[in-house]
Amino acid sequence: MADVAMWQDKQVQAEFKDKAQTRFKEIQAELEGQAVVVAIEPESGDYFVGPTLGKADAAAYEQYPDVWVYFVRLDKPEAAIALPTW
């Protein structure tokens, strides 16, 4: 089960988001021009790309089942959300 602290602790949420956004900035240039969703696992720095949220999640789930990841649209980075893989 995904860590419930993400729902309950604002500091955990902020640290997770900061790590994920830092990693996103590192990889953003190499993915430029693609209309994709990126799923980032902030602790490892691993990321998974898909044309949709569902495809990015499926790729992330293979390696990280039921773990919190940060989903972000490359063409609209402000449309980001932390969710456990499903």
QUIDANOR-V230410 format. One record per backbone hydrogen bond with DSSP energy under -1.0 kcal/mol. NH is the residue of the N-H (numbers start at 0). CO is the residue of the C=O. Records with the same first field share a line. If there is no record, write none. Layout:
NH=CO / CO
This chain:
5=2
6=3
7=3
8=4
12=8
13=9
14=10
15=11
16=12
17=13
18=14
19=15
20=16
21=17
22=18
23=19
24=20
25=21
26=22
27=23
30=26
33=30
35=33
36=49
37=71
38=47
39=69
40=45
44=40
47=38
49=36
55=51
56=52
57=53
58=54
59=55
60=56
61=57
63=59
68=82
69=39
70=80
71=37
72=78
73=35
78=75
79=77
80=70
82=68
84=66
